[in-house]
Amino acid sequence: MNYILFDGPYRNALLPFTYTRPVADIRMGILTIREKWEHFLGNTTTTVTEDYLADKYPMVELEENVMINASFLPNENLIVLLKDLKENQAIYKGDEVVAFFTTDSQEEVDLESYEKINFQSDVITVKNTWDIFSKNAETLQVDFDLITKDRTSQPISETNQVLSPENIFLEEGAKVECSILNASNGPIYVGKDAEIMEGSIVRGGLAMCEHSVLKLGAKIYGATTLGPYCKVGGEVNNSVLFGYSNKGHDGFLGNSVLGEWCNLGADTNNSNLKNNYAPVRLWSYETEGFAKTGLQFCGLMMGDHSKSGINTMFNTGTVVGVSSNIFGSGFPRNFVPSFSWGGANGFTTYKTNKAYEANAVMMSRRGVEFDEKEQAILDHVYEDTKKWRKD
């Protein structure tokens, strides 16, 4: 069977992260949503997404296909239903379609004519940006169990102080020395060639993907994910970094999500709790207003390629778009549009030629090319977000 992940109705609610990727390529726990589905299905997947993303994330359609709403994360019960899906059948969770069967000969799909199969069990969903960190603990445990099942961890060095070692897994090439690892409240996963430097204090859950690094004396707690090649220091609580992003120095990051290729300058801090303890509102690209999160703790949402200078301060519930550069004293406003340059004293447009020069240099340091596909995506984002910028 051919499996295709589609963005579904929550794509815009997941901006700015879905400006530069399909919903399926959001990372939470250890794996991306796509990787989770592929593990459970034992099959590769492709994607239906926005036209401007299709060159980088193409769709492959065969005679028979199962379309899957990428806002739903897989579990064993859902996989059983999905693998038995037949023509003109669709799986629903309440009023929402989870998956449906289609063929290459169908010009249009009329789900009203389909047999509806109700999925009764619990399922983790990603419908808002804040779900990425607020549901990270649950997702991390699922991924940990999936990846480590019937496998043996590399040995943990005796230089470390360890609690609940049965909940710690080190992949080949992982290095952990002279650190405190407490996995009694959640698993600790250290990926291939990842490193926890000396003096770090970790309270799980923690997911470190391949080649990620915790720097000297880092303090990590509350279900945190470091995607591939991330470097993190200072204090981090319940945050997700998709990949190739750096918070290399002291400073606090809490209840936050960073996309790829972000960099937080030394002593960058974010607030994750309002002084009056009120629930946090977060900028919504859909309504162009501030949406209720229902959360008391909510920090920074930063899109791909955005960066902050040293000593930058982000207020509670700040949203930063794609490819912005923030610096200077004081708190910038709590919605920073894509391709913005400045800080609390105001913003101008970050010119694409300068932004792309910085992107190319940063990516080349990790052996990744800033190619035409990547530039075309960012060109589209630049045009699509003009209305929120003021020169």
Summary of the structure (lengths in Angstrom):
residues: 391
radius of gyration: 20.9
end to end distance: 50.9
largest distance: 62.9
contacts: 1371
relative contact order: 0.10
helix: 21%
strand: 31%
